[in-house]
Amino acid sequence: MSVLVTGGAGYIGSHVVHRLRAAGRAPVVIDSLVTGHRDAVPGDVPFLHADVADRGRVGEFIERHRVRAVLHFAALSQVGESLAAPRRYFQGNTVASLSLLESVLDAGVPTFVLSSTAAVYGSPEHTPIPETHPTRPISPYGETKLSIERCLAAYHQAYGLRYAALRYFNAAGAEASAGLGERHDPESHLIPLVLRVALGTRPDVTVYGDDYDTPDGTCVRDYIHVCDLADAHVAALDHLERGGSSGAFNLGTGRGYSVREVILAARRVTGHAIPVVHGPRRPGDAPILVACPRLAEESFGFRARRSGLDDIVRDAWDFHRASAARDQGPR
Ligand SMILES: NC(=O)c1ccc[n+]([C@@H]2O[C@H](COP(=O)([O-])OP(=O)(O)OC[C@H]3O[C@@H](n4cnc5c(N)ncnc54)[C@H](O)[C@@H]3O)[C@@H](O)[C@H]2O)c1
């Protein structure tokens, strides 16, 4: 019996595949490679190059590999792009996920884990944010994830589908020793952008807004190491399979760092000056997003262990340096 990882060729999905194998599970992957990388999935992991909305091929793959759980990472996930192209996001996230859920229910798969996001909270009324905080997304991206969560809650009630909607805060870091890390193109996440400056492939990093109501005026985010996220998925899966409660769970650390603090950490770790330019605020950016992580800890014992800011930046730096060296090849 296997665990289907959709989006397993992407950043977080590939780390989860790695972790599932270490935990003795048998992952199988479906990925359209719209943003993922085929070489991020080991060659001996069964792989279907398909869109999750392709019901025929997805259903056949689920049956063939006797899938008993789905971890659903496949999605488009750029907030800014979702504001400019909401059709693409509602089709690619909401509609495609509903189609995947048809395949899941048809095959009688009992367990489903969704990659959700802190973006479902919109601009929070208070932080740290518990799962009971009102959900009022301020981007189409956040709306698409909330719509899938609502669908899962209804399917849980009506059909008994066990589910966890894992609301990630900011995933970062890398499992550099396994050759895994963040390879988005275009990249919108702060830490890889800052590290590109340190590598010399970008001249500077833009800080979007330095007049927020935060301690140093720049946005504050809760960074969670991608390896901690991977561990959380294995723990959530075990929890659901033991008959544990379904619902939404934050995955964060409860500690926020500002954009300025991240840049300072990158200067410490890389020894590079990392020049900064200041830009305007971006639409859809909340000033502070920090999780209350208590429910995941109480429900399935999850606690972030590798998510200190310098540890995250150092692991990401190891990955980016190794990738750059590989790209340059032997001299
Ligand atoms: N990276 C973060 O900080 C973060 C934060 C919150 C939530 N998330 C969510 O986590 C998930 C993974 O994010 P990521 O950063 O690894 O993104 P990613 O772009 O690296 O990975 C997504 C993967 O899904 C694949 N994919 C996309 N649409 C597909 C489709 N319709 N059918 C099949 N494959 C498809 C892509 O090719 C890619 O391999 C996403 O659902 C995202 O919304 C990420």
Ligand as a Chemical Component Dictionary entry (heavy atoms), coordinates in Angstrom:
data_LIG
# 
_chem_comp.id                   LIG 
_chem_comp.type                 NON-POLYMER 
_chem_comp.pdbx_formal_charge   0 
_chem_comp.three_letter_code    LIG 
# 
loop_
_chem_comp_atom.comp_id 
_chem_comp_atom.atom_id 
_chem_comp_atom.alt_atom_id 
_chem_comp_atom.type_symbol 
_chem_comp_atom.charge 
_chem_comp_atom.model_Cartn_x 
_chem_comp_atom.model_Cartn_y 
_chem_comp_atom.model_Cartn_z 
_chem_comp_atom.pdbx_ordinal 
LIG N1  N1  N 0  6.325  27.266 -0.001  1  
LIG C1  C1  C 0  5.598  27.803 0.999   2  
LIG O1  O1  O 0  6.108  28.594 1.807   3  
LIG C2  C2  C 0  4.146  27.441 1.156   4  
LIG C3  C3  C 0  3.407  28.061 2.171   5  
LIG C4  C4  C 0  2.077  27.702 2.334   6  
LIG C5  C5  C 0  1.504  26.746 1.527   7  
LIG N2  N2  N 1  2.236  26.163 0.541   8  
LIG C6  C6  C 0  1.596  25.139 -0.285  9  
LIG O2  O2  O 0  2.438  23.994 -0.300  10 
LIG C7  C7  C 0  2.324  23.309 -1.548  11 
LIG C8  C8  C 0  3.694  23.085 -2.123  12 
LIG O3  O3  O 0  4.360  24.325 -2.274  13 
LIG P1  P1  P 0  5.816  24.410 -2.905  14 
LIG O4  O4  O 0  6.447  25.647 -2.375  15 
LIG O5  O5  O -1 6.501  23.111 -2.736  16 
LIG O6  O6  O 0  5.453  24.659 -4.433  17 
LIG P2  P2  P 0  6.116  24.043 -5.745  18 
LIG O7  O7  O 0  5.648  24.916 -6.878  19 
LIG O8  O8  O 0  7.579  23.877 -5.567  20 
LIG O9  O9  O 0  5.465  22.616 -5.849  21 
LIG C9  C9  C 0  4.190  22.375 -6.401  22 
LIG C10 C10 C 0  4.292  21.130 -7.253  23 
LIG O10 O10 O 0  2.997  20.806 -7.746  24 
LIG C11 C11 C 0  3.072  20.550 -9.146  25 
LIG N3  N3  N 0  1.741  20.907 -9.669  26 
LIG C12 C12 C 0  1.133  22.128 -9.644  27 
LIG N4  N4  N 0  -0.112 22.042 -10.166 28 
LIG C13 C13 C 0  -0.288 20.734 -10.509 29 
LIG C14 C14 C 0  -1.381 20.007 -11.059 30 
LIG N5  N5  N 0  -2.550 20.612 -11.358 31 
LIG N6  N6  N 0  -1.232 18.684 -11.262 32 
LIG C15 C15 C 0  -0.070 18.062 -10.953 33 
LIG N7  N7  N 0  0.993  18.689 -10.428 34 
LIG C16 C16 C 0  0.876  20.015 -10.204 35 
LIG C17 C17 C 0  4.195  21.429 -9.641  36 
LIG O11 O11 O 0  4.767  20.975 -10.838 37 
LIG C18 C18 C 0  5.179  21.327 -8.463  38 
LIG O12 O12 O 0  6.044  20.219 -8.603  39 
LIG C19 C19 C 0  1.411  24.162 -2.404  40 
LIG O13 O13 O 0  0.115  23.624 -2.348  41 
LIG C20 C20 C 0  1.444  25.524 -1.741  42 
LIG O14 O14 O 0  0.259  26.241 -1.967  43 
LIG C21 C21 C 0  3.548  26.489 0.340   44 
# 
loop_
_chem_comp_bond.comp_id 
_chem_comp_bond.atom_id_1 
_chem_comp_bond.atom_id_2 
_chem_comp_bond.value_order 
_chem_comp_bond.pdbx_ordinal 
LIG N1  C1  SING 1  
LIG C1  O1  DOUB 2  
LIG C1  C2  SING 3  
LIG C2  C3  SING 4  
LIG C2  C21 DOUB 5  
LIG C3  C4  DOUB 6  
LIG C4  C5  SING 7  
LIG C5  N2  DOUB 8  
LIG N2  C6  SING 9  
LIG N2  C21 SING 10 
LIG C6  O2  SING 11 
LIG C6  C20 SING 12 
LIG O2  C7  SING 13 
LIG C7  C8  SING 14 
LIG C7  C19 SING 15 
LIG C8  O3  SING 16 
LIG O3  P1  SING 17 
LIG P1  O4  DOUB 18 
LIG P1  O5  SING 19 
LIG P1  O6  SING 20 
LIG O6  P2  SING 21 
LIG P2  O7  DOUB 22 
LIG P2  O8  SING 23 
LIG P2  O9  SING 24 
LIG O9  C9  SING 25 
LIG C9  C10 SING 26 
LIG C10 O10 SING 27 
LIG C10 C18 SING 28 
LIG O10 C11 SING 29 
LIG C11 N3  SING 30 
LIG C11 C17 SING 31 
LIG N3  C12 SING 32 
LIG N3  C16 SING 33 
LIG C12 N4  DOUB 34 
LIG N4  C13 SING 35 
LIG C13 C14 SING 36 
LIG C13 C16 DOUB 37 
LIG C14 N5  SING 38 
LIG C14 N6  DOUB 39 
LIG N6  C15 SING 40 
LIG C15 N7  DOUB 41 
LIG N7  C16 SING 42 
LIG C17 O11 SING 43 
LIG C17 C18 SING 44 
LIG C18 O12 SING 45 
LIG C19 O13 SING 46 
LIG C19 C20 SING 47 
LIG C20 O14 SING 48 
# 
